[in-house]
Amino acid sequence: MATITRLESLAGVRIPDTPLAKAAVDLLEATSPQFICNHCVRTYVFGNLALRSIGRSIIDEEIAFCAALLHDLGLVPAHAGENRFEVDGADAARKFCLKHQVAPERADRVWEAIALHTSAGIASRMAAEIVLVHLGAALDFLGLGLDQVPPQVLEEILARYPRLNFKSAFRDLLVEHCRRNPAAQILTWTDEVARTAGCTLHGPTAIRPHRRPQRSPGMPTTRLAFTSALTKSGQISSGTCPLAKRAGARQQSCLRSAPAGLRFNRK
């Protein structure tokens, strides 16, 4: 079983230690591999720092912490279902919150933060707790804004919660999810990851791998942007992802819908 180092604070970010927060840590440890556990804690810390840098503050630290820690539950066997992993994880986290007597409206906020954490252009315009998970995951997973984190802060975070070959380990977990449930990837950012893994997407609106329609000039580029960013960050190889090779740097625009100009306190 994984073990999460429990700290009072890290890089100037206070770590909640309420009974609910401790229960969330216990759930994460019991269900997820160590590299996911570390990623989820880093997501909270990075997200907190990013939120401060754009002049926003967390209203409900406990809910933000639970959402950050549990945002990848949908990728682990104990909570994987028939939906895209963000939704399966959100469902599991909401159930966990209700089990621990969290008010329904607060449990719903956890659901929203997890379900939308990969939704560029949407999550960044919502409540601070949702923005935190979105920015924190994007920073740790894709490196968006990482250049604005002071080296000493980054070193402190990674010393406590190392990456543990995160890129390749997470890629393998994501591919496993796509192979297990290919139909749920249709029209999502993991669509091309599933194709790269050799999945055939089934369903009434499925697009067969060799019958991909041409994208019209006005077609949204969210899926292409995430695939391109995934490739650029080393999650999948551009040599095996034709769509990512075509997407190019211009497809990054959707991911940049998160508040621009992240500036971290360098003290």
Helices and strands as residue ranges (DSSP letters): E 9-10, E 13-14, H 19-31, H 34-53, H 61-69, G 73-75, H 85-99, H 104-115, G 123-125, H 128-142, G 146-148, H 151-160, H 166-180, G 182-185, H 191-196, H 222-232, G 238-240, H 242-247, G 249-253, G 255-257
